[in-house]
Amino acid sequence: MRNIMLSNFIATRPRRIAPKRQMRERRTAQALIIFGIVLATVELYVILGGF
C-alpha cells in the first residue's frame, strides 16, 4: 500500500524543465526581445523620417 502511494506522489510531482529546453526557451526569449527592439527602431525611423 505504501509503495502505491509513493509512486502516485512521484507521478504527480511537477517535473523540472530539462536544461536543454530551458536554454532553448532562453534563446527564444532573447531573439524575441531583439526582434522587438529592431521593430521599434524601424517604426521610429519611419515615423520620424516621414516628417
Helices and strands as residue ranges (DSSP letters): H 2-12, H 19-49
